[in-house]
């Protein structure tokens, strides 16, 4: 008798509070200011979200120099360096800052520690927008380290005046490995007062760790430039899944992946709409995986208010 085909659906998954806030910020800005509305970089790292907003009149730009003077521009959830705020002011741009409050916290830590005379080791991925924004807060004080190997080869001038920070969307386990190497080499290095890796990143990784040992295959829904989505694949494999693949949508699924498989885990990165997950579930049902069981490891209730400048303008518009 063939074994029963089952889907385990990780919870929590999908949108975190920061992503929810960022997307809502763009939608409310469109309603209030009209199109075209400019957004610097992708508002969140998800192809589906970006495309749907483009269809509504949002223009995504890499840099501000292509934005017409006097226009309205939204800064993405990943944050920007102070130099970007300065450039916006010089070009008379109206700015709405959708930076995730958890990223803003890391920016504030970078400024504070730099002002205290500390050298900062930032654990993160080179080229990621969040990393570029954080390093821009104190460029002379921050050194980027991407992994344990780089930590082993790092040379510093003041080993007794060090503190580490991290990108918010990293793998918890990999970050700990890097921190442990740094602490072995620089015993006097201080740690931030609270963990920088965001609650949603940790919660999604924990859910996958619980689910993966019971799965032959784990499917992660998320875009390739989404750091937290890419990490979920690594976490699934490390936790015992025999295979794991990241897909943007059900259209990238391959029938050969599920041949001979009885239990498939499904999760999604923190910038992924639930619609895309449900389409994956429907595709798997067509392959005979009709039994779907949710694996709940925690409940998320955190919500962030819209950016204050947007709330102010909405209030002014409704009071007229």
Buried (B, 14 or more C-beta within 10 A) or exposed (E): EEEEBBBBBBBBBBBBBBBBBBBBBBBBBBEBBEEEBBBBBBBBBBBBBBEBBEEEEBBBEEEBEEBEEEBBBBBBBBBBBBEBBEBBEEBEBBBBBBBBBBBBBBBEBBBEBBEEEBBBBBBBBEEBBBBBBBBBBBEEBBBBBBBBEBBEEBEBEEEEBBBBBBBBBBBBBBBBBBBEBBBEBBEEBEEBEEEBBBBBBBBBBBBBBBBBEBBBBBBBBBBEBBBBBBBBBBBBBBBBBEBBBBBBBBEEBEEEBBEEBBBBBBBBBBBBBEEBBBBBBEBBBEBEBEEBEEBEBEEBEEEBEBBEBBEEBBEEEEEE
